[in-house]
Amino acid sequence: MLTIKFFAVLRERLSSDRMQLPLEQPKSVSEVVEQLKQQSQLWHKELSRYDLLCAVNQEFADHSTVVKEGDELALFPPVTGG
């Protein structure tokens, strides 16, 4: 299973902080995100953000990074502060 975690506004808007996704073979982050977008129009909208960031196994990654069974994928918007 791939563990997917949602942070910040994604967690709030998707009403989910995490989910498990079975992976039969390794996939890129972008392929996983495309699969998640099929859940509903809301998921499609929220995961289509141009500024969507990700981390794989707690290290920043880009959408071409490959994930596999047992990995953790975190999805989040940019963090701002002030």
ZALUM-519725 format. One record per residue (C-alpha): x, y, z; residue in three letters. Coordinates in steps of 0.001 Angstrom, whole numbers, plus 500000, padded with zeros to 6 digits. Example, Ala and Ser with C-alpha at 12.3 -4.5 7.8 and 13.67 -1.06 7.14 Angstrom:
<pts>
X:512300 | Y:495500 | Z:507800 | aa:ala $
X:513670 | Y:498940 | Z:507140 | aa:ser $
</pts>
This chain:
<pts>
X:500000 | Y:500000 | Z:500000 | aa:met $
X:500987 | Y:503593 | Z:499354 | aa:leu $
X:500127 | Y:505915 | Z:502245 | aa:thr $
X:498963 | Y:509321 | Z:501059 | aa:ile $
X:498767 | Y:512200 | Z:503531 | aa:lys $
X:497002 | Y:515502 | Z:502955 | aa:phe $
X:498032 | Y:518659 | Z:504788 | aa:phe $
X:496737 | Y:522175 | Z:505452 | aa:ala $
X:493858 | Y:523340 | Z:503279 | aa:val $
X:493850 | Y:520064 | Z:501291 | aa:leu $
X:493090 | Y:518104 | Z:504453 | aa:arg $
X:490235 | Y:520474 | Z:505275 | aa:glu $
X:488694 | Y:520641 | Z:501815 | aa:arg $
X:489007 | Y:516919 | Z:501063 | aa:leu $
X:487824 | Y:515974 | Z:504573 | aa:ser $
X:490652 | Y:513484 | Z:504773 | aa:ser $
X:494064 | Y:513513 | Z:506377 | aa:asp $
X:495271 | Y:510244 | Z:504886 | aa:arg $
X:494376 | Y:507289 | Z:502729 | aa:met $
X:495863 | Y:504000 | Z:501584 | aa:gln $
X:496194 | Y:503209 | Z:497898 | aa:leu $
X:497212 | Y:499783 | Z:496595 | aa:pro $
X:499941 | Y:499942 | Z:493953 | aa:leu $
X:500445 | Y:497006 | Z:491637 | aa:glu $
X:503532 | Y:498648 | Z:490166 | aa:gln $
X:505563 | Y:501810 | Z:490830 | aa:pro $
X:503986 | Y:505030 | Z:489546 | aa:lys $
X:505046 | Y:508647 | Z:489312 | aa:ser $
X:503535 | Y:511126 | Z:491744 | aa:val $
X:501714 | Y:512748 | Z:488830 | aa:ser $
X:500119 | Y:509388 | Z:487908 | aa:glu $
X:498956 | Y:508917 | Z:491498 | aa:val $
X:497545 | Y:512449 | Z:491612 | aa:val $
X:495687 | Y:511852 | Z:488341 | aa:glu $
X:494195 | Y:508689 | Z:489827 | aa:gln $
X:493119 | Y:510579 | Z:492960 | aa:leu $
X:491480 | Y:513313 | Z:490868 | aa:lys $
X:488972 | Y:510734 | Z:489633 | aa:gln $
X:487408 | Y:510497 | Z:493127 | aa:gln $
X:485114 | Y:513494 | Z:492498 | aa:ser $
X:484951 | Y:516977 | Z:491015 | aa:gln $
X:486075 | Y:518416 | Z:494350 | aa:leu $
X:489155 | Y:516185 | Z:494441 | aa:trp $
X:489897 | Y:517069 | Z:490830 | aa:his $
X:489698 | Y:520781 | Z:491600 | aa:lys $
X:491821 | Y:520639 | Z:494757 | aa:glu $
X:494501 | Y:518368 | Z:493293 | aa:leu $
X:494758 | Y:520410 | Z:490084 | aa:ser $
X:496418 | Y:523308 | Z:491916 | aa:arg $
X:499386 | Y:524587 | Z:489908 | aa:tyr $
X:501327 | Y:525018 | Z:493161 | aa:asp $
X:500658 | Y:521562 | Z:494662 | aa:leu $
X:503772 | Y:520374 | Z:496499 | aa:leu $
X:504714 | Y:516858 | Z:497467 | aa:cys $
X:507122 | Y:514877 | Z:499575 | aa:ala $
X:507995 | Y:511201 | Z:499287 | aa:val $
X:509120 | Y:509493 | Z:502467 | aa:asn $
X:509382 | Y:512896 | Z:504172 | aa:gln $
X:511682 | Y:514442 | Z:501554 | aa:glu $
X:510571 | Y:517112 | Z:499092 | aa:phe $
X:510008 | Y:515612 | Z:495647 | aa:ala $
X:508656 | Y:516626 | Z:492289 | aa:asp $
X:505765 | Y:515142 | Z:490392 | aa:his $
X:508034 | Y:512923 | Z:488292 | aa:ser $
X:509298 | Y:511075 | Z:491390 | aa:thr $
X:508353 | Y:507396 | Z:491390 | aa:val $
X:506531 | Y:505911 | Z:494387 | aa:val $
X:506152 | Y:502243 | Z:495233 | aa:lys $
X:504478 | Y:499945 | Z:497766 | aa:glu $
X:505342 | Y:500980 | Z:501317 | aa:gly $
X:506151 | Y:504602 | Z:500454 | aa:asp $
X:504513 | Y:507655 | Z:501981 | aa:glu $
X:503357 | Y:510479 | Z:499720 | aa:leu $
X:502456 | Y:513823 | Z:501272 | aa:ala $
X:500511 | Y:516429 | Z:499304 | aa:leu $
X:500244 | Y:520038 | Z:500441 | aa:phe $
X:499951 | Y:523636 | Z:499246 | aa:pro $
X:502889 | Y:526031 | Z:499619 | aa:pro $
X:503518 | Y:527079 | Z:503180 | aa:val $
X:503507 | Y:530789 | Z:503915 | aa:thr $
X:504120 | Y:532667 | Z:507072 | aa:gly $
X:504591 | Y:536087 | Z:508400 | aa:gly $
</pts>
